[in-house]
Amino acid sequence: MRALGRRVMCHALGGPGLRTALLAGVDSIAHGCYLDEEPELMARMAERGVFLVPTLTVYVDPRESLAPRVRARALALHEHHLATVRRALELGVPIAAGTDAGGHGHPPNALELGYLADAGLTAMQALRAGTQWAARCLGFENELGTIEPGRLADLVVVDGDPLADLKLLLDPARIELVLKGGVTCVDRRPAVDRREESDRRRRA
């Protein structure tokens, strides 16, 4: 894996496959719903810095399924999933936000931040899971994920305080400015704000 210069992630809920992946040296585990049943594996993840990407969002719809068996299994899994995230926090297992895009479509990434907060992360930890920690998980921590000189200027400016309410990030009307690599992609700021910025630039 690393001998080829590649980062490797394993999709597994738990069990022998997940254990084998950790022994093989993967960099991250997606889902990991039943890791709460194997605390020694979580301790190993903490020790080696193996990321947990819980993908909580992908298991929401099954909990509301009309099929009793599907709903019952999803509800039972949910309790394990929450316990896994809480235990990961206690042990220092690094956590990154991910939504497991696939057959269910691709839900808004910000949904995952809210579910991570519901699972026990603070709002700041949830935001870092989607930015700084996610960059580390992918091996791009020296290029993106934080606001520092020399990093890619991918920024989102929000009307409000997401630390007080992460749901702001789900409202397009509250996303005022989006920069990609320093280039403005979306600008919904009031015209007066743009004039003030233009004036500041001229004075500088």
Secondary structure, 3 states (H helix, E strand, C coil): CHHHCCCCEEEECCCHHHHHHHHHCCCEEEECCCHHHCHHHHHHHHHHCCEEECCHHHHCHHHHCCCHHHHHHHHHHHHHHHHHHHHHHHHCCCECCCCCCECCECCCHHHHHHHHHHCCCCHHHHHHHCCHHHHHHHCCCCCCCCCCCCCCCCEEEECCCCCCCHHHHHCHHHEEEEEECCEEEEECCCHHHHHHHHHHHHHC
